[in-house]
């Protein structure tokens, strides 16, 4: 009967439940009531789906760094307001559709901090996309040539958080300026950048 149950779980793609059910079968010392077993199986499936969603969102974001908020260095010489960064970590600015501008000298960790905020947003279920600005503009020019420009602009507009890294390193030509204004205009008041 257990094999039939496992097969049905497999067909329903209840991967978390399968692992939990196999664990409960292999550990004879744990004696669950019916309610406890059901709760255990449901929680395992819930956790598995949440973890897969976070993995999917993180992979789709294409972060430059595998960054976490806990690894940000708050030493006095860096002059980073820890309270402000912790407020960003709550990702409430995404719900309020606010934007963040991180500035500072080269090499102080702006990209890492932006990536850490993006990873945090993914872990909270937000759709995030990370781009080096120069590469984004190259991709936009290429997409105009192959006819996929509107699709790419639409994809950028739908992201809950769009991270544009290394912005302002090179001057924008008219085509890039127009594309940038279109992205910002599409996102203004609707999504966070």
PAVEXTOR-640932 format. One record per atom (N, C-alpha, C, O, CB): residue in one letter; x, y, z. Coordinates in steps of 0.05 Angstrom, whole numbers, plus 5000, padded with zeros to 4 digits. Glycine has a CB too. Example, Ala and Ser with C-alpha at 12.3 -4.5 7.8 and 13.67 -1.06 7.14 Angstrom:
residues 2
A526448865156
A524649105156
A526449345156
A528549345169
A522649115181
S525749555142
S527349795143
S525850015157
S526850235161
S528249885114
***
This chain:
residues 193
X501749765000
X500050005000
X501750255000
X501150454987
X498150005024
X504050245015
X505850475015
X506950534988
X507350774981
X508050425035
X507550324972
X508650364945
X506550504927
X507250684911
X509450094933
X504050434930
X501950564915
X501650854923
X501351034906
X499250414919
X501750904949
X501651184959
X503951344948
X503551574939
X501651184989
X506351234949
X508751384939
X508451434909
X509251644899
X511251214944
X507451244894
X507051274865
X505051494859
X505451654841
X506151014852
X502851504874
X500851714871
X502051994878
X501452184864
X498351654888
X503652004899
X504952254906
X506852344884
X507052584877
X506552224933
X508252154871
X510052214850
X508552324826
X509452514813
X511651954841
X506252194819
X504652294797
X503552574802
X503252734784
X502352094791
X502852624827
X501852894834
X504153094839
X503653334844
X500252874860
X506653004835
X508953174839
X509153294867
X509653534870
X508953394818
X508653134887
X508853224915
X511553134926
X511652954943
X506453094932
X513653254915
X516353174921
X517053204951
X518453024962
X518353334905
X516153414964
X516653454992
X515353235009
X516453135028
X515753725001
X512853175001
X511452955015
X512752685012
X512952535031
X508552945006
X513852634988
X515152384983
X517552345002
X517852145014
X516052354953
X519152555003
X521552545021
X520652505050
X521852345065
X523252795019
X518652655059
X517752645086
X516452365092
X516952255113
X515752865092
X514952265073
X513652005077
X515751785078
X515651605095
X511651945054
X517851795061
X519951595062
X521451615088
X522251415100
X521951645039
X521951855098
X523251895124
X521651775146
X522651645164
X523752195129
X518951825146
X517251715167
X517151415166
X516851285187
X514451835165
X517351295142
X517251005139
X519850885149
X519850675162
X516850925110
X522151025144
X524750905152
X525350945181
X526950785192
X526951035136
X524151135194
X524651175223
X522351055239
X520351185243
X525151475230
X522750815248
X520650675263
X520150785291
X518050745303
X521350385264
X522150935301
X521851035329
X519851265331
X518851315353
X524651125339
X519351405309
X517451635311
X514651525307
X514051395287
X518151855290
X512951575326
X510151485324
X508351725322
X507851865342
X509451305349
X507351775298
X505652005293
X502651925296
X501851695290
X506052115264
X501152115306
X498252085304
X497452155275
X499152255260
X496652265325
X495052095267
X494152155240
X494452455235
X495352535213
X491252065235
X493652625254
X493752915251
X496653005248
X497253175232
X492453055274
X498452895265
X501252975264
X502552885238
X504153045226
X502752845288
X501952655228
X503052565203
X502152735180
X503752815163
X502352265198
X499652795179
X498552965158
X499853245159
X500653355139
X495452995160
X500053355183
X501353625186
X504253615177
X505253795165
X501053715216
X505653395185
X508453365177
X508753345147
X510553475135
X509653115190
X507053195134
X507153165105
X506553435091
X507853505072
X505252945096
X504453565100
X503653825088
X505954035092
X506554175073
X501053925101
X507054045116
X509254235121
X511654175103
X512954365093
X509954235150
X512253925100
X514553845083
X514053925054
X515954025041
X515053545085
X511653885044
X511053965017
X511154275014
X512154374994
X508253865008
X510054415033
X510054705033
X512954805032
X513654975016
X508554825058
X514654705050
X517454785051
X518854725025
X520454895015
X518854645074
X518454495014
X519654414989
X518854604966
X520554694951
X518954124981
X516354674964
X515454854943
X516555134947
X517255264928
X512354864942
X516655224972
X517755494977
X520755494970
X521655694957
X517455565007
X522255294977
X525055284970
X525555274940
X527355404930
X526355034983
X523855124926
X524155114897
X523455384884
X524755464864
X522354894885
X521455514895
X520755784885
X523055974888
X523656134870
X518155884899
X524255974912
X526456154917
X528856094899
X530056274888
X527356134947
X529355834895
X531555764876
X530955854848
X532655964834
X531855454876
X528455824839
X527655914813
X527856214809
X528856314789
X524755824807
X526956364830
X527056654828
X530056754829
X530756934814
X525556774852
X531656624845
X534456704847
X535956644821
X537556804811
X535856554870
X535356414809
X536656344784
X535756534761
X537456614745
X535956054776
X533256604761
X532156784740
X533357064743
X533557204723
X529156794741
X534057144767
X535057414772
X537857454759
X538557684752
X535257474801
X539457244757
X542157254745
X543957444760
X545157624748
X541957334715
X544157404786
X545857584802
X548757554795
X549757334787
X545457524831
X550157764798
X553057764794
X554457634818
X556457484814
X554158054791
X553557674842
X554657574866
X552657394880
X550257444879
X555757794885
X553657194894
X551957044912
X552157184939
X553757104956
X552756734914
X550657384943
X550857564966
X548657524986
X546357464979
X550957854957
X549257565012
X547257555033
X547457805051
X549657915054
X547557295049
X545257885062
X545258125079
X547058095103
X548258285112
X542358175088
X547157845114
X548757805138
X551757845134
X553257885153
X548257525149
X552657835109
X555557855103
X556358145097
X558758195092
X556257685079
X554558335098
X555258615093
X556958715116
X556258675139
X552758795089
X559158845110
X561058945130
X560259225138
X560059405121
X563958935118
X559859265164
X558959535174
X561159675189
X560559825208
X556559505191
X563659625183
X565859755197
X565660065194
X564660155173
X568659655187
X566560215214
X566160505213
X567360645189
X566260835179
X567460625238
X569660545179
X570860675155
X569160645130
X569560795111
X573660565151
X567360455129
X565660425106
X563360625106
X562160675086
X564560135105
X562660725130
X560560935133
X557860845121
X556560985107
X561561195119
X557160595128
X554560495120
X552660495143
X553260395165
X554860195108
X550260605139
X548260615159
X546860345162
X545260275145
X546160845153
X547560195183
X546559925186
X543459925188
X542159745177
X547759795211
X542360125202
X539460135205
X538060165178
X535960045173
X538560365224
X539160335161
X538060375134
X538160125118
X536260045104
X539460605120
X540459985119
X540759735104
X538859525114
X537659375098
X543759635105
X538459515140
X536559325151
X533659385143
X532059205139
X536759315182
X533059635140
X530459705129
X530159615100
X528059525092
X529960015131
X532259635085
X532259535057
X531859225058
X530459115040
X534859605042
X533059095077
X532858805079
X530058705084
X529358485077
X534758705102
X528358875096
X525558795100
X524058795074
X521858675072
X524258995120
X525158925053
X523958935026
X521259075026
X519659035007
X523658665015
X520659235046
X518159385046
X518059595024
X515959665015
X517759515073
X520459685016
X520559884994
X519359774968
X518359924951
X523459974990
X519559504965
X518459384941
X515359394941
X514059454921
X519359084938
X514259344964
X511359364967
X510359644964
X508059694954
X510459264995
X511959844971
X511260124968
X512060234941
X511560464935
X512560294990
X513260064924
X514160134897
X516060364897
X515960544880
X511760204880
X517960364917
X519960574919
X522560474906
X522960234901
X520460644948
X524260664899
X526760604886
X529060664906
X528760824924
X527160774861
X531360534901
X533760574917
X535960654899
X536260544877
X534460324934
X537560844907
X540060924893
X542360884912
X542561014932
X539861214882
X544160704905
X546460644922
X548860774908
X549560714886
X546960334925
X550160964923
X552461104911
X554961064929
X554660984952
X551861404908
X557261114918
X559761094932
X562061054913
X561661024889
X559660864952
X564461054925
X566861024909
X567060744898
X565660564906
X569361094926
X568860714878
X569360454867
X570460264888
X572260334903
X571360474843
X569360024888
X570459814906
X569459814934
X570459664951
X573259834907
X567359974941
X566359974968
X564159774973
X563359734996
X565360254975
X563259634952
X561259424956
X558459494948
X556559364958
X561259344985
X558059684930
X555359754921
X554059524907
X551659464912
X555560004903
X555459394889
X554359164874
X553658934893
X551558804890
X556359074852
X555358884912
X554858664931
X552358734947
X550658554951
X557358624950
X552158974957
X549759054972
X547259034956
X545158934965
X550159344983
X547359124931
X544959104913
X544258814909
X541858744909
X545559244886
X546258644905
X545758354901
X544558234927
X542758064925
X548358204894
X545558314950
X544558214975
X541658284979
X539958124988
X546258314999
X540958534972
X538158624974
X536458464954
X534258384961
X537958934968
X537558414931
X536058264911
X535657974920
X533457864916
X537558264885
X537657844931
X537357574942
X535257564964
X533657384965
X540057474952
X535357774981
X533357785003
X530557804991
X528657675000
X533958025021
X530257974970
X527658004957
X526657734945
X524357664947
X527758224936
X528557594933
X527857324921
X526857134943
X524956994940
X530257204907
X528257144966
X527556964988
X524857035000
X523556875013
X529656975010
X523957274994
X521257365004
X519157334982
X516857414985
X521357655014
X519957214959
X518057154938
X517757364916
X515957344899
X515457124950
X519457564915
X519357764895
X520857684870
X522957544871
X520458034905
X519857774847
X521257724821
X523357944818
X522758184818
X519257714797
X525857864814
X528058054813
X529657994788
X529957764779
X529858034838
X530758204776
X532558174753
X534958364758
X534658594764
X531158234726
X537358254754
X539858404758
X541158434731
X541458244716
X541758254778
X541958684725
X543358734700
X545758924705
X545459114721
X541458854679
X547958874692
X550059074689
X548859254668
X548059164646
X552858944680
X548859514673
X547559704655
X548659704627
X547059704607
X547759984666
X551259694624
X552459684597
X551459434581
X550859454558
X555559684599
X551359204595
X550458964582
X547458974575
X546558874555
X551058714600
X545959104593
X543059144588
X542659304562
X541059224545
X541659274612
X544159524560
X543759694536
X544659544510
X543459574489
X545359954539
X546659384512
X547559214489
X545359014482
X544758974459
X550159064495
X544158894503
X541958704499
X539558834486
X538258724469
X541258564525
X538959084495
X536659234484
X537159294455
X535259274439
X536259484501
X539559384448
X540159444420
X539959194403
X538859204381
X543059564417
X540958964413
X540758714398
X537858634395
X537058534374
X542358494412
X536258674416
X533458594414
X531858764395
X529858674383
X532158614442
X532759014391
X531459184370
X531959064343
X530259064325
X532459474372
X534358964339
X535158854313
X533658594307
X532958544284
X538158814312
X533258424327
X531958164322
X528958174327
X527657964325
X533257954339
X527858404335
X524958424338
X523858344365
X521458324368
X523658264318
X525558294384
X524658204411
X524658434432
X524458384455
X526357974421
X524958674422
X525258904440
X522758934459
X523058964483
X525659164424
X520458934447
X517958974463
X517658754484
X516758804506
X515558984445
X518358504477
X518258284495
X520158324519
X519358284542
X518858014481
X522558414513
X524558464534
X523658694552
X523958674576
X527258524522
X522658914540
X521759144556
X519459054574
X519259134597
X520859374537
X517658884563
X515358784579
X516358614602
X515258624624
X513558624561
X518358454597
X519558284618
X520758454640
X520458394664
X521658094606
X522158664632
X523358844652
X521258984668
X521559034692
X525259054638
X519059054655
X516959204669
X515559024690
X514559134710
X514859294649
X515458764686
X514058584704
X515558504729
X514458394747
X513258334689
X518158564730
X519858484753
X519058664777
X518758904774
X522858514746
X518858534800
X518258694824
X520558874831
X520159094842
X517658504848
X523058784826
X525458944831
X527358904808
X528058684801
X526858854858
X528159134796
X530159134775
X532659264786
X532559494794
X529059284749
X534859114785
X537359214795
X539159294771
X539759114755
X538859014814
X539859544769
X541559644747
X544259714760
X544459924773
X540259884732
X546159544755
X548859574767
X550659724749
X550359724724
X550059304775
X552659864760
X554660014745
X553360224727
X554260264704
X556359824729
X551260354736
X549960564721
X551660814721
X552760884742
X547160614732
X551960944699
X553361194697
X556261174693
X557661384693
X552861344722
X557360934688
X560160914683
X560861014655
X563061114650
X561060614686
X558960984636
X559361074609
X557061264602
X554861224611
X559460834589
X557661474586
X555461654578
X553461504560
X554261324545
X556661904563
X550961584562
X548861464546
X548561604519
X548461844518
X546161464561
X548461444498
X547861564472
X544861594470
X543361524489
X548961394448
X543861714448
X541061774446
X539361524447
X537161524459
X540461924420
X540261304435
X538661054434
X538460944462
X536260864471
X539960844415
X540760934476
X540760824504
X539161004523
X537760904540
X543560794514
X539361264519
X537861454536
X534861404533
X533361404552
X538661744530
X534061374507
X531161324502
X530261064514
X528161054526
X530661324471
X531860854511
X531160594523
X531060614553
X529160504566
X533160374515
X532960744565
X533060774595
X530560924604
X529260844624
X535560924604
X529861144591
X527461294598
X524961134595
X523061154612
X527261554582
X524860964575
X522460794571
X522260594594
X520060544604
X522660634544
X524460474602
X524460284625
X523560424650
X521760324664
X527260154629
X524760644656
X524060794681
X521160884680
X519760864700
X525961034684
X520260984657
X517561084655
X515560854659
X513460884672
X517061214628
X516160624647
X514360384650
X514260294679
X512160184688
X515360154632
X516360324694
X516560224722
X515660424743
X514960354765
X519360124727
X515760684736
X515260894755
X512560864769
X510460864755
X515461164742
X512560844795
X510160814810
X508860544809
X506860494822
X508161014801
X510060354794
X508960094791
X510759874804
X509759684815
X508460024762
X513359914801
X515359714811
X517759864821
X518060104816
X516159524788
X519459724836
X521859834847
X524259794829
X524559584816
X522359724875
X526059994829
X528559974814
X530860044832
X533160034824
X528460164789
***
